[in-house]
């Protein structure tokens, strides 16, 4: 439940050295393939991403949505029996926001930008599976090489569009893109197309989100299956898009109460950052895994932070505690910032923080009472009469994020 990756990752993630890359959109393809911890949930999500139908892949930042999408894309590129798969990221959508103040057709320009990004992704896939390395998708529209990329760059940098850019903008349409995708799939020996649209939770621009969802509804067909990664709780679908009716919702968020949770997180660390496990006792790793709350990137970051502190054997416990507290403080600042950026969530987030502090205080007090009894309180019960409407909404949101959106319920 966070804002956009290009804003919040830079603002809140802990500063670490450059020897390792946590973000899947910056990771080399060989690492995506060799550094992936597969398993029942992972394999099922990849299968769904390659299947027919619209899918909303839901999960907070860092839980693995981009990794899953890039892995699925590579699987499709490398296996001819898979669909023609197009991967593109929409994480630069905020760079188009100034157009809303400069042009009356800002939503239309955003519409063209999304279609152009899809076509750029299709160009990359076709180069890999069926066409030459210098293939330029602009030829499908009678454009000179590089013209589509120029339009994308101009829109992202808010440049003045020249007459040719304006013409390309007017010519781009969902129907034209569907025609090109079908043709490229056929020429690649594939029978259908999957669109992997990453970072599609346009949380900070509701107008763009509405436009994007309209594109989804129109581009979806028996031959074209859009898959979109979004955030839980903060993605607002509006009145014209009904998620349960349009497609299927699948959670990418690992459940901490799953029997294989610890083994999965351990495997991810062993494959992505094995040196991070050095010198950290199993019980400390377990604590960090649960502090990460089902988010692999958070676990890797916590390991990095512990290693960066260079703790001794005697100071390991205090170092782990400090790292977890810093991680907690970063997440709280992140939620507060989201409340400032998305005003309608501000009150809900404030109530959530109050609820969180109350839970921690109650559990701490109870465990103080249990000192010397060789047991700990791990379950918290709240009487229903204690809830007002706002508290109920907040807890319902947490329950939905933690349970209803799990893959097993999709």
Sine and cosine of phi, psi and omega as CSV:
sin_phi,cos_phi,sin_psi,cos_psi,sin_omega,cos_omega
0.00,0.00,0.97,0.24,-0.06,-1.00
-0.68,-0.73,0.06,-1.00,0.05,-1.00
-0.99,0.13,-0.33,-0.94,-0.10,-1.00
-0.96,0.28,0.59,-0.80,-0.07,-1.00
-0.87,0.49,-0.63,0.77,-0.09,-1.00
-0.93,0.37,-0.34,0.94,0.04,-1.00
-1.00,-0.09,-0.83,0.56,-0.20,-0.98
-0.97,0.24,-0.54,0.84,0.00,-1.00
-0.87,0.49,-0.71,0.70,-0.04,-1.00
-0.94,0.34,-0.53,0.85,-0.10,-0.99
-0.98,0.18,-0.56,0.83,-0.18,-0.98
-0.88,-0.48,-0.38,0.93,-0.03,-1.00
-0.91,0.42,0.57,-0.82,0.01,-1.00
-0.89,0.46,0.60,-0.80,0.01,-1.00
-0.98,0.19,0.83,-0.55,-0.06,-1.00
-0.75,-0.66,0.13,-0.99,-0.03,-1.00
-0.95,0.30,0.11,-0.99,-0.15,-0.99
-1.00,-0.09,0.15,0.99,-0.10,-1.00
-0.99,0.17,-0.17,0.99,-0.08,-1.00
-0.58,-0.82,0.59,-0.81,-0.03,-1.00
-0.89,-0.45,0.89,-0.45,0.01,-1.00
-0.98,0.18,-0.58,0.81,-0.13,-0.99
-0.96,0.27,0.79,-0.61,-0.09,-1.00
-0.93,0.36,-0.41,0.91,-0.01,-1.00
-0.97,0.23,-0.16,0.99,0.05,-1.00
-0.95,-0.33,-0.04,1.00,-0.08,-1.00
-0.99,0.12,0.62,-0.78,0.03,-1.00
-0.90,0.44,0.46,-0.89,-0.05,-1.00
-0.87,0.49,-0.62,0.79,-0.01,-1.00
-0.91,0.42,-0.50,0.87,0.05,-1.00
-0.96,0.28,-0.62,0.79,0.07,-1.00
-0.85,0.53,-0.66,0.75,-0.04,-1.00
-0.97,0.23,-0.74,0.67,-0.12,-0.99
-1.00,0.07,-0.40,0.92,-0.08,-1.00
-0.99,-0.15,0.33,0.94,-0.05,-1.00
-0.99,-0.11,0.77,-0.64,0.07,-1.00
-1.00,-0.04,0.98,-0.19,-0.03,-1.00
-0.99,0.12,0.20,-0.98,-0.02,-1.00
0.10,-1.00,-0.05,-1.00,-0.10,-1.00
-0.85,0.52,-0.76,0.66,-0.03,-1.00
-0.92,0.40,-0.71,0.70,0.01,-1.00
-0.86,0.51,-0.76,0.65,-0.03,-1.00
-0.88,0.47,-0.62,0.78,0.00,-1.00
-0.92,0.38,-0.63,0.77,0.02,-1.00
-0.91,0.41,-0.69,0.73,0.03,-1.00
-0.87,0.49,-0.65,0.76,0.03,-1.00
-0.87,0.49,-0.69,0.72,0.00,-1.00
-0.91,0.42,-0.62,0.79,0.00,-1.00
-0.91,0.41,-0.45,0.89,0.00,-1.00
-1.00,-0.07,-0.11,0.99,-0.07,-1.00
-1.00,0.05,0.00,-1.00,0.03,-1.00
-0.97,0.22,0.31,-0.95,0.11,-0.99
1.00,-0.05,0.38,-0.92,0.02,-1.00
-0.98,0.19,0.71,-0.70,0.00,-1.00
-0.75,-0.67,0.72,-0.69,0.14,-0.99
-0.97,-0.24,0.93,-0.37,-0.01,-1.00
-1.00,-0.01,0.93,-0.37,-0.18,-0.98
-0.95,-0.30,0.66,-0.76,0.09,-1.00
0.15,-0.99,0.40,-0.92,0.02,-1.00
-0.95,0.32,0.22,-0.97,0.02,-1.00
-0.86,0.51,0.75,-0.66,0.06,-1.00
1.00,-0.06,-0.02,1.00,-0.06,-1.00
-0.99,0.12,-0.18,0.98,0.07,-1.00
0.89,-0.45,0.21,0.98,-0.05,-1.00
-0.89,0.46,-0.73,0.68,0.01,-1.00
-0.90,0.43,-0.68,0.74,0.02,-1.00
-0.85,0.52,-0.72,0.70,0.01,-1.00
-0.88,0.48,-0.69,0.72,-0.03,-1.00
-0.93,0.38,-0.69,0.73,0.01,-1.00
-0.92,0.39,-0.59,0.80,0.05,-1.00
-0.90,0.44,-0.71,0.70,0.01,-1.00
-0.88,0.48,-0.65,0.76,0.02,-1.00
-0.88,0.47,-0.72,0.70,0.01,-1.00
-0.89,0.45,-0.63,0.78,0.05,-1.00
-0.86,0.50,-0.67,0.74,-0.01,-1.00
-0.94,0.35,-0.62,0.79,0.02,-1.00
-0.89,0.45,-0.64,0.77,-0.13,-0.99
-1.00,0.05,-0.21,0.98,-0.04,-1.00
-0.83,-0.56,0.87,-0.49,-0.10,-0.99
-0.94,0.35,-0.31,0.95,0.02,-1.00
-0.99,0.11,-0.04,1.00,0.05,-1.00
-1.00,-0.03,0.23,-0.97,-0.01,-1.00
-0.95,0.32,0.24,-0.97,0.16,-0.99
-0.94,0.33,0.92,-0.39,-0.16,-0.99
-0.93,-0.37,0.76,-0.65,-0.01,-1.00
-0.91,-0.42,0.83,-0.55,0.06,-1.00
-0.92,-0.38,0.74,-0.67,0.14,-0.99
-0.48,-0.88,0.46,-0.89,0.02,-1.00
-0.94,-0.33,0.64,-0.77,0.02,-1.00
-0.96,-0.29,0.39,0.92,-0.12,-0.99
-0.94,0.33,-0.12,0.99,0.02,-1.00
-0.99,-0.15,0.31,0.95,-0.07,-1.00
-0.87,0.49,-0.54,0.84,-0.04,-1.00
-0.91,0.41,-0.38,0.92,0.02,-1.00
-0.92,0.38,-0.28,0.96,0.04,-1.00
-1.00,-0.01,-0.16,0.99,-0.07,-1.00
-0.84,0.54,-0.63,0.78,0.03,-1.00
-0.85,0.53,-0.38,0.92,0.03,-1.00
-0.88,0.47,-0.43,0.90,0.01,-1.00
-0.89,0.46,-0.43,0.90,0.01,-1.00
-1.00,-0.09,-0.27,0.96,-0.09,-1.00
-0.98,-0.22,-0.44,0.90,-0.06,-1.00
-0.67,-0.74,0.57,-0.82,0.00,-1.00
-0.97,0.25,-0.34,0.94,-0.02,-1.00
-0.97,-0.23,0.58,0.82,-0.05,-1.00
-0.85,0.52,-0.64,0.77,0.01,-1.00
-0.90,0.43,-0.60,0.80,0.04,-1.00
-0.91,0.40,-0.61,0.79,0.05,-1.00
-0.92,0.39,-0.64,0.76,0.08,-1.00
-0.88,0.48,-0.68,0.74,0.05,-1.00
-0.81,0.58,-0.74,0.67,-0.01,-1.00
-0.92,0.40,-0.60,0.80,0.02,-1.00
-0.89,0.46,-0.70,0.72,0.02,-1.00
-0.87,0.49,-0.72,0.69,0.00,-1.00
-0.90,0.44,-0.64,0.77,0.02,-1.00
-0.92,0.40,-0.62,0.78,0.05,-1.00
-0.90,0.44,-0.65,0.76,0.06,-1.00
-0.88,0.48,-0.69,0.72,-0.01,-1.00
-0.91,0.42,-0.60,0.80,0.06,-1.00
-0.89,0.45,-0.64,0.77,0.07,-1.00
-0.90,0.43,-0.63,0.77,0.03,-1.00
-0.90,0.43,-0.60,0.80,0.04,-1.00
-0.88,0.48,-0.71,0.71,0.00,-1.00
-0.89,0.46,-0.69,0.73,0.01,-1.00
-0.90,0.43,-0.69,0.72,-0.03,-1.00
-0.90,0.43,-0.60,0.80,0.06,-1.00
-0.88,0.48,-0.56,0.83,-0.07,-1.00
-0.99,0.16,-0.55,0.84,-0.17,-0.99
-0.91,-0.42,-0.29,0.96,-0.10,-0.99
-0.50,-0.86,-0.31,0.95,-0.09,-1.00
-0.88,-0.48,-0.02,-1.00,0.01,-1.00
-0.98,0.19,0.29,-0.96,-0.06,-1.00
-0.93,0.37,-0.35,0.94,0.00,-1.00
-0.98,-0.21,0.24,0.97,0.03,-1.00
-0.87,0.49,0.71,-0.70,0.04,-1.00
-0.84,-0.55,0.85,-0.53,-0.11,-0.99
-0.93,0.38,-0.27,0.96,0.06,-1.00
-0.86,0.50,-0.42,0.91,0.01,-1.00
-0.90,0.44,-0.43,0.90,0.02,-1.00
-0.93,0.38,-0.31,0.95,0.02,-1.00
-0.92,-0.40,0.22,0.98,0.00,-1.00
0.95,0.31,0.45,0.90,-0.04,-1.00
-0.98,-0.21,0.40,-0.92,0.09,-1.00
-0.95,0.31,0.38,-0.92,-0.04,-1.00
-0.84,0.54,0.68,-0.73,0.05,-1.00
0.99,0.12,-0.04,1.00,-0.09,-1.00
-0.94,0.34,-0.61,0.79,0.01,-1.00
-0.92,0.39,-0.67,0.74,0.04,-1.00
-0.89,0.46,-0.57,0.82,0.02,-1.00
-0.90,0.43,-0.65,0.76,0.03,-1.00
-0.89,0.45,-0.70,0.71,0.02,-1.00
-0.85,0.52,-0.72,0.69,-0.02,-1.00
-0.90,0.43,-0.65,0.76,0.00,-1.00
-0.89,0.45,-0.66,0.75,0.00,-1.00
-0.93,0.37,-0.66,0.75,-0.02,-1.00
-0.94,0.35,-0.42,0.91,-0.01,-1.00
-0.97,-0.25,0.09,1.00,0.02,-1.00
0.86,0.52,0.55,0.83,0.06,-1.00
-0.96,0.28,0.35,-0.94,0.12,-0.99
-0.93,0.36,0.78,-0.62,0.01,-1.00
-0.98,0.21,0.74,-0.68,0.07,-1.00
-0.99,0.13,0.12,-0.99,-0.06,-1.00
-0.83,0.56,-0.59,0.81,0.01,-1.00
-0.94,0.34,-0.65,0.76,0.07,-1.00
-0.85,0.53,-0.70,0.72,0.00,-1.00
-0.89,0.46,-0.62,0.79,0.02,-1.00
-0.91,0.41,-0.70,0.72,0.02,-1.00
-0.88,0.47,-0.68,0.73,0.04,-1.00
-0.83,0.55,-0.69,0.73,-0.02,-1.00
-0.95,0.30,-0.50,0.87,-0.06,-1.00
-0.98,0.17,-0.44,0.90,-0.02,-1.00
-0.93,0.36,0.76,-0.65,0.05,-1.00
-0.52,-0.85,0.35,-0.94,0.01,-1.00
-0.87,0.48,-0.66,0.75,-0.01,-1.00
-0.89,0.45,-0.64,0.77,0.03,-1.00
-0.91,0.42,-0.66,0.75,0.02,-1.00
-0.91,0.42,-0.67,0.75,0.04,-1.00
-0.86,0.51,-0.66,0.76,0.01,-1.00
-0.89,0.45,-0.71,0.70,-0.02,-1.00
-0.91,0.42,-0.68,0.74,0.01,-1.00
-0.88,0.48,-0.69,0.72,0.01,-1.00
-0.89,0.46,-0.64,0.76,0.00,-1.00
-0.92,0.39,-0.69,0.72,0.01,-1.00
-0.91,0.41,-0.61,0.79,0.04,-1.00
-0.88,0.47,-0.72,0.70,0.01,-1.00
-0.88,0.47,-0.72,0.69,-0.01,-1.00
-0.92,0.40,-0.35,0.94,0.03,-1.00
-1.00,-0.06,0.01,1.00,-0.01,-1.00
0.98,0.21,0.36,0.93,0.01,-1.00
-0.94,-0.34,0.50,-0.87,-0.10,-1.00
-1.00,-0.06,-0.29,0.96,-0.02,-1.00
-0.43,-0.90,0.07,-1.00,-0.10,-0.99
-0.79,-0.61,0.63,-0.77,0.14,-0.99
-0.89,-0.46,0.77,-0.64,0.06,-1.00
-0.97,-0.24,0.90,-0.44,0.03,-1.00
-0.98,-0.19,0.99,-0.14,-0.11,-0.99
-0.98,-0.21,0.99,-0.14,-0.10,-0.99
-1.00,0.08,0.42,-0.91,0.00,-1.00
0.80,0.60,0.75,0.67,-0.02,-1.00
-1.00,-0.05,0.14,0.99,0.06,-1.00
-1.00,0.07,1.00,0.09,-0.08,-1.00
-0.99,0.16,0.86,0.50,-0.19,-0.98
-0.85,0.53,-0.61,0.79,-0.14,-0.99
-1.00,-0.02,0.14,0.99,0.04,-1.00
-0.57,-0.82,0.99,0.12,-0.05,-1.00
-0.84,0.55,-0.59,0.81,-0.01,-1.00
-0.90,0.43,-0.67,0.74,0.05,-1.00
-0.91,0.41,-0.60,0.80,0.01,-1.00
-0.89,0.46,-0.67,0.74,0.04,-1.00
-0.88,0.48,-0.68,0.73,0.02,-1.00
-0.89,0.45,-0.67,0.74,0.00,-1.00
-0.89,0.45,-0.68,0.73,0.00,-1.00
-0.90,0.43,-0.55,0.83,0.08,-1.00
-0.90,0.44,-0.64,0.77,0.06,-1.00
-0.87,0.49,-0.70,0.72,0.00,-1.00
-0.84,0.54,-0.73,0.68,-0.07,-1.00
-0.89,0.46,-0.58,0.82,-0.07,-1.00
-0.99,0.10,-0.60,0.80,-0.08,-1.00
-0.98,0.20,-0.38,0.92,0.01,-1.00
-0.90,0.43,0.72,-0.70,0.01,-1.00
-0.37,-0.93,0.13,-0.99,0.06,-1.00
-0.85,0.52,-0.43,0.90,-0.04,-1.00
-0.99,-0.14,-0.24,0.97,-0.03,-1.00
-0.78,-0.62,0.87,-0.50,-0.06,-1.00
-0.89,-0.45,0.96,-0.27,0.04,-1.00
-0.98,0.20,0.63,-0.77,0.11,-0.99
-0.79,-0.61,0.81,-0.59,-0.12,-0.99
-0.80,-0.60,0.72,-0.69,0.08,-1.00
-1.00,-0.07,0.77,-0.64,-0.06,-1.00
-0.69,-0.73,0.16,-0.99,0.03,-1.00
-0.99,-0.12,0.54,-0.84,0.07,-1.00
-0.98,0.22,0.67,-0.74,0.14,-0.99
1.00,0.05,-0.60,0.80,-0.10,-1.00
-0.97,-0.23,-0.21,0.98,0.01,-1.00
-0.99,0.15,0.90,-0.44,-0.03,-1.00
-0.98,-0.19,0.86,-0.51,-0.09,-1.00
-1.00,0.07,-0.28,0.96,-0.02,-1.00
0.98,0.19,-0.17,-0.99,-0.11,-0.99
-1.00,-0.04,-0.27,0.96,-0.10,-1.00
-0.99,-0.14,-0.11,0.99,-0.04,-1.00
-0.82,-0.57,0.85,-0.52,-0.01,-1.00
-0.91,-0.41,0.96,-0.28,-0.15,-0.99
-0.83,0.56,-0.70,0.71,-0.05,-1.00
-0.92,0.38,-0.49,0.87,0.00,-1.00
-0.99,0.13,-0.64,0.77,-0.10,-0.99
-0.96,0.27,-0.50,0.87,-0.07,-1.00
-0.18,-0.98,-0.61,-0.79,-0.12,-0.99
-0.76,-0.65,0.61,-0.79,0.04,-1.00
-0.96,-0.28,0.78,-0.63,-0.02,-1.00
-0.78,-0.63,0.71,-0.71,-0.01,-1.00
-1.00,-0.03,0.72,-0.70,0.10,-1.00
-0.99,-0.15,0.06,1.00,-0.10,-1.00
-1.00,0.05,0.87,-0.50,-0.01,-1.00
-0.94,0.33,0.72,-0.69,-0.01,-1.00
-0.99,0.16,0.83,-0.56,-0.05,-1.00
-0.94,0.35,-0.33,0.94,0.01,-1.00
-1.00,-0.02,0.09,1.00,0.07,-1.00
-0.95,0.30,0.64,-0.77,-0.06,-1.00
-0.87,0.50,-0.48,0.88,-0.04,-1.00
-0.99,-0.15,0.21,0.98,-0.08,-1.00
-0.86,0.50,-0.79,0.62,-0.04,-1.00
-0.88,0.48,-0.67,0.74,0.01,-1.00
-0.90,0.44,-0.63,0.78,0.01,-1.00
-0.89,0.45,-0.74,0.67,-0.02,-1.00
-0.90,0.44,-0.62,0.79,0.03,-1.00
-0.89,0.45,-0.68,0.73,-0.01,-1.00
-0.90,0.43,-0.65,0.76,0.04,-1.00
-0.86,0.51,-0.71,0.70,0.00,-1.00
-0.91,0.41,-0.64,0.77,0.00,-1.00
-0.89,0.45,-0.57,0.82,-0.05,-1.00
-1.00,0.03,-0.53,0.85,-0.07,-1.00
-0.99,-0.13,-0.53,0.85,-0.11,-0.99
-0.48,-0.88,0.89,0.46,-0.09,-1.00
-0.88,0.48,-0.56,0.83,0.00,-1.00
-0.92,0.40,-0.34,0.94,0.01,-1.00
-0.94,0.34,-0.32,0.95,-0.01,-1.00
-1.00,0.06,-0.24,0.97,-0.08,-1.00
-0.88,0.47,0.81,-0.58,0.09,-1.00
0.99,0.15,-0.04,1.00,0.00,-1.00
-0.99,-0.16,0.88,-0.48,-0.06,-1.00
-0.89,0.45,0.47,-0.88,-0.02,-1.00
-0.80,0.60,-0.65,0.76,-0.02,-1.00
-0.93,0.37,-0.54,0.84,0.06,-1.00
-0.94,0.34,-0.64,0.77,0.06,-1.00
-0.87,0.49,-0.70,0.71,0.00,-1.00
-0.86,0.50,-0.69,0.73,0.02,-1.00
-0.88,0.48,-0.68,0.74,0.02,-1.00
-0.91,0.41,-0.60,0.80,0.02,-1.00
-0.88,0.47,-0.69,0.73,0.00,-1.00
-0.96,0.27,-0.51,0.86,0.09,-1.00
-0.91,0.42,-0.50,0.87,0.02,-1.00
-0.95,0.31,-0.32,0.95,0.10,-1.00
0.80,0.60,0.77,0.64,0.12,-0.99
0.99,0.15,0.18,0.98,-0.05,-1.00
-0.91,-0.41,0.97,-0.25,-0.07,-1.00
-0.81,0.58,-0.66,0.75,-0.02,-1.00
-0.88,0.48,-0.60,0.80,0.02,-1.00
-0.91,0.42,-0.64,0.76,0.02,-1.00
-0.90,0.44,-0.70,0.71,0.03,-1.00
-0.89,0.46,-0.65,0.76,0.02,-1.00
-0.91,0.42,-0.65,0.76,0.04,-1.00
-0.89,0.46,-0.69,0.72,0.05,-1.00
-0.87,0.50,-0.69,0.72,0.01,-1.00
-0.87,0.49,-0.68,0.73,-0.03,-1.00
-0.90,0.43,-0.64,0.77,0.04,-1.00
-0.90,0.44,-0.73,0.68,-0.01,-1.00
-0.89,0.45,-0.60,0.80,-0.01,-1.00
-0.90,0.43,-0.47,0.88,0.00,-1.00
-0.97,0.22,-0.22,0.97,-0.01,-1.00
0.75,0.67,0.85,0.52,-0.05,-1.00
-0.96,0.28,0.48,-0.88,0.16,-0.99
-1.00,0.08,0.11,-0.99,0.01,-1.00
-0.87,0.48,-0.61,0.79,-0.03,-1.00
-0.97,0.24,-0.42,0.91,-0.04,-1.00
-0.99,-0.16,0.05,1.00,-0.06,-1.00
-0.85,0.52,-0.70,0.72,-0.04,-1.00
-0.88,0.48,-0.72,0.69,0.00,-1.00
-0.93,0.37,-0.56,0.83,0.03,-1.00
-0.90,0.43,-0.72,0.69,0.02,-1.00
-0.86,0.50,-0.66,0.75,0.01,-1.00
-0.89,0.46,-0.70,0.71,0.01,-1.00
-0.89,0.46,-0.66,0.75,-0.01,-1.00
-0.90,0.43,-0.68,0.73,0.01,-1.00
-0.91,0.41,-0.64,0.77,0.03,-1.00
-0.90,0.44,-0.65,0.76,0.04,-1.00
-0.90,0.44,-0.64,0.76,0.04,-1.00
-0.88,0.47,-0.70,0.72,0.05,-1.00
-0.86,0.51,-0.73,0.68,-0.02,-1.00
-0.88,0.47,-0.62,0.79,0.04,-1.00
-0.89,0.45,-0.66,0.75,-0.01,-1.00
-0.93,0.38,-0.62,0.79,0.03,-1.00
-0.90,0.44,-0.69,0.72,0.04,-1.00
-0.88,0.47,-0.58,0.82,0.00,-1.00
-0.90,0.43,-0.73,0.68,0.02,-1.00
-0.90,0.44,-0.66,0.75,0.02,-1.00
-0.88,0.48,-0.65,0.76,0.02,-1.00
-0.90,0.44,-0.64,0.76,0.04,-1.00
-0.88,0.47,-0.63,0.78,0.04,-1.00
-0.89,0.46,-0.52,0.85,0.05,-1.00
-0.97,0.26,-0.56,0.83,-0.05,-1.00
-0.99,0.15,-0.59,0.81,0.02,-1.00
-0.91,-0.42,1.00,-0.05,-0.20,-0.98
-0.85,0.52,-0.60,0.80,-0.06,-1.00
-0.92,0.40,-0.23,0.97,0.03,-1.00
-0.99,-0.16,-0.10,0.99,-0.14,-0.99
-0.87,0.50,-0.75,0.66,-0.02,-1.00
-0.91,0.41,-0.65,0.76,0.00,-1.00
-0.88,0.47,-0.66,0.76,0.00,-1.00
-0.93,0.36,-0.61,0.79,0.04,-1.00
-0.89,0.45,-0.68,0.74,0.05,-1.00
-0.91,0.41,-0.63,0.78,0.02,-1.00
-0.89,0.46,-0.64,0.76,0.03,-1.00
-0.92,0.40,-0.64,0.77,0.04,-1.00
-0.90,0.44,-0.64,0.77,0.03,-1.00
-0.90,0.44,-0.71,0.71,0.00,-1.00
-0.86,0.51,-0.74,0.67,0.00,-1.00
-0.88,0.48,-0.62,0.79,0.01,-1.00
-0.91,0.41,-0.65,0.76,0.03,-1.00
-0.89,0.45,-0.72,0.70,-0.01,-1.00
-0.88,0.48,-0.69,0.72,-0.02,-1.00
-0.90,0.44,-0.67,0.74,-0.02,-1.00
-0.92,0.40,-0.68,0.73,0.00,-1.00
-0.92,0.38,-0.62,0.78,0.03,-1.00
-0.89,0.45,-0.71,0.71,0.00,-1.00
-0.89,0.46,-0.68,0.74,-0.01,-1.00
-0.91,0.42,-0.65,0.76,-0.01,-1.00
-0.94,0.34,-0.46,0.89,0.13,-0.99
-0.91,0.43,-0.63,0.77,0.03,-1.00
-0.91,0.41,-0.49,0.87,-0.08,-1.00
-1.00,0.01,0.01,1.00,0.00,-1.00
-0.82,0.57,0.72,-0.69,0.01,-1.00
1.00,0.05,-0.08,1.00,-0.03,-1.00
-0.97,-0.23,0.12,0.99,0.07,-1.00
0.82,0.57,0.61,0.79,0.09,-1.00
-0.50,-0.87,0.35,-0.94,-0.02,-1.00
-0.75,-0.66,0.55,-0.84,0.09,-1.00
-0.99,0.15,0.81,-0.59,0.00,-1.00
-0.82,-0.57,-0.07,1.00,-0.02,-1.00
-0.83,-0.55,0.70,-0.71,0.00,-1.00
-0.87,-0.48,0.78,-0.62,0.06,-1.00
-0.92,-0.39,0.62,-0.79,-0.01,-1.00
-0.79,-0.62,0.77,-0.63,0.02,-1.00
-0.94,0.34,0.68,-0.73,-0.06,-1.00
-0.86,0.51,-0.51,0.86,-0.05,-1.00
-0.93,0.37,-0.22,0.98,0.00,-1.00
-0.98,0.19,-0.17,0.99,-0.10,-0.99
-1.00,-0.04,0.70,-0.71,0.25,-0.97
-0.99,-0.16,0.11,-0.99,-0.06,-1.00
-0.83,0.56,-0.64,0.77,-0.03,-1.00
-0.93,0.37,-0.67,0.74,0.04,-1.00
-0.90,0.44,-0.64,0.77,0.02,-1.00
-0.89,0.46,-0.66,0.75,0.01,-1.00
-0.89,0.45,-0.67,0.74,-0.02,-1.00
-0.90,0.43,-0.71,0.71,-0.01,-1.00
-0.93,0.36,-0.62,0.79,0.07,-1.00
-0.87,0.49,-0.63,0.78,0.03,-1.00
-0.89,0.45,-0.73,0.69,0.03,-1.00
-0.87,0.49,-0.68,0.73,-0.01,-1.00
-0.90,0.44,-0.64,0.77,0.00,-1.00
-0.91,0.41,-0.65,0.76,0.01,-1.00
-0.92,0.40,-0.61,0.79,-0.12,-0.99
-1.00,0.07,-0.33,0.94,-0.10,-1.00
-0.76,-0.64,-0.85,0.53,-0.16,-0.99
-0.90,0.44,-0.51,0.86,-0.04,-1.00
-1.00,0.03,0.08,1.00,0.03,-1.00
-0.90,0.44,0.45,-0.89,0.01,-1.00
-0.84,0.54,-0.60,0.80,-0.06,-1.00
-0.90,0.43,-0.37,0.93,-0.01,-1.00
-0.99,-0.16,-0.05,1.00,-0.08,-1.00
-0.97,0.26,0.00,0.00,0.00,0.00
